[in-house]
Amino acid sequence: MIESRGQQMARAQFDREEIIDKSIGLFWENGYSASSMQKVVKTTGLKPGSIYLAFGNKEGLFREALESYARKTIEAIHHLMATAPSISAGICMFLEQKVVESTQKTYCSCFLVKTRLELAAEGGELHELASSKLDKIEEVLEGYIDKEYGSEVSKQRAISLMMHIFGVRVYGYQQGSADRMRLGLKEGLPWLPWETLN
């Protein structure tokens, strides 16, 4: 479909990434269902017509928000692993980051995990998308574990690691739970070098 000059200009009048970032904050905090188009308009500063023109509808914007969040999460994992003294130490640092995040007043779990939980009952494409992105993160972590521990245990350990990440993301809503989560992580993931965090 060929766009008119007016449509092209409308698309160019805002920073797409900036709008997606603002939308991530809205959807992350409120969830998909509770983020009305009115809230989307208020958060992004765009008129409804511009949103529909650029993203199709609220679902299209939400989809791009999930994609962007997942991409940035994976990029952060790669950066952490590249700068950590070892892969296993990097995994410990990653988990510690999640524990520390849970102590913040504005703590809001993980956008992908929250979406999977919110949309679990109804399923659908957005639930599948969030699930596929979490599967991709697990695959990335499995690849790193494989490099240090070998392929025989990498899959099982990646599954265990993701289960602990999910647990931290939900358990983190309990106030004052950081030390308990650290104990739980050390007990549940004894193959990691927790002493590197000291």
N, C-alpha and C positions, 0 to 999 in steps of 0.2 A: 504494500500500500504506500503510495507516494504522499508525503506530508506537504501541506501548504506552507508557505513562508511564515504565516501567522503561528501555525503549530510548532514549527522549528524554533521560532523566536520564544514562544512560551516555554519550550523545553530548556532553552539556554539561559533563562532569566534567574535560575537558581542553581546552587551547588548540590548536585544529586547526592553525593556522599554525606554532605552536611544534613540534608533532609533525612537520609536513612539513619544517620547517627542519632538525630533527635527522636526519630520514630522508635529506635531500639530502646531508648530510655523510657518512652511512654509504654510500649508493649511489655517491656521487661517488668516494669513496676505494676501495671494494671492487668496484664494478660491480654489475650486477643479479644475475648468476648466483651470485656468491660471497657475496651478502648473504642469508643464511638467515633464516628466520622467527625463529629463536632470537636472531640478531644484531639483528633489527628490534625484538624485544621488549626486549632489553637496552638498546638505544640510545634507544628512545622511552619506556621505563618503563611501557608499556601492557601489559595482558594480551592474549593472542592473541584472545580473544573481543571485546575492545574494538576491536582493529585490524580484525577482520573486519566488525564492526558498522559502523564508521565508513568504511572504505575498500573493503570487499568482500574483498580479498585483498592479497598482496604486490604483485601487478601493478597493482592499483588505486592503492596508495600510491605506487609508483614513477611511475606516470603523473602523479599530482598533483605529485610532486617535480619531474619534468621541466617541467611546466606552470609551476610557481612559479619555477624557476630561469630559464626562458626569459623570463618576464614581468619579472623583476627585472633581467635582462641588458638587455632593451630599454629599461626605465625608466632604467637607468644611462647608456645611449647617448644617450637624449633629454636627460637632465640635463647630460651632458658637452657636447653640441652647443649647448645653450642657454647655457652659461657660457663656452664657448671664444671666443676672439677672432674666429674664422671657422670655417666647416664643415671646410675642409681642415686647419686647425690642430687642430681637434677630433679628426679622424681620426688625425693624427700622435700626439696625446696618448693616444688610445685604444690604438693599437699599442704605444706606449711603456709603457703600463700593463701590457700583456700580457708584454712583455719583462721588466719589473721583477718581475712576479709569478713568472716562471720562475726567478728567483734565490733565492727563498725556500726554506728547508729543507723546508717542508711542501708544496711545489709539487705540484699535482695536475691539470694541464691544464684542460680545459673539460668539464663534466659532459655536455653535449650531444655534443661531439666524441667523448669516451670511449665514450658509449653507442652512437653510430653505428658506431664501430670494433668494439666488443665484439659487437654483435648483427648485424653486416653479413652474416656467413655464413648465419645462419638467417633473417634478414629478420623479418617479422612486424609486428604493430601497434606495438610499442614502438619498433622501429627506424624505422618510418615516422613515428611521432610525433616522435622526436628529429630526423629529417631535415627534417620540416615546420617545426620550430621554427628550425632553422638556415636554412632557406629564408626564413623570416619575418625573421630578423635581416638576411639579405642584402637583402631587399626594403626594410627600414628604411634601411640604409646607402645603397642605390641612390637612395632618395628624397632623402636629404641631398646626395648627389653631384650629382643632377639639378639641385638648387637653385643650385649653384655652378658646375657645368661644363656643364649642359645635357643634354637627353635623348639626344642622338646618341651620347655616350660613357658615359653613366651606367651602363648595363647591363654593358658590358664591364669598366668600372673596378670595379664592385661585385663581379663575378665574380673579377677579379684580386685584389681586396682580401680576399675570403673565402678564396681559395687561400693567400694570405700569412698570414692569421690561423690557418688550419689548420696551416700549416707551423710557425709560431711555437709553437703549442700542443704539437706533437709534438717539434720540435727543442729546445724548452725543457727536455726531460728530460736533455740533455747538459750536464754541469757546465761552468761557465765559458763558456757559449755566447752570453751576452747581447750582447757587442760584435760577434760574427759575425752574429747575427741583425739587429742594427741596420744593418750593412753590406749584408746581403741585402735588407732592406726598402727601403733608399735606392736600391739598384740596381734592384730590381724594381718600385718605385713612384715613379719619378722625377717624376711630376706633382704629388706632395705637397710642401708647403713645409717640408722637414725643418729648415731653419734656424730655424724658430719654436721648436724645442725647446732651442736653445742659450741 
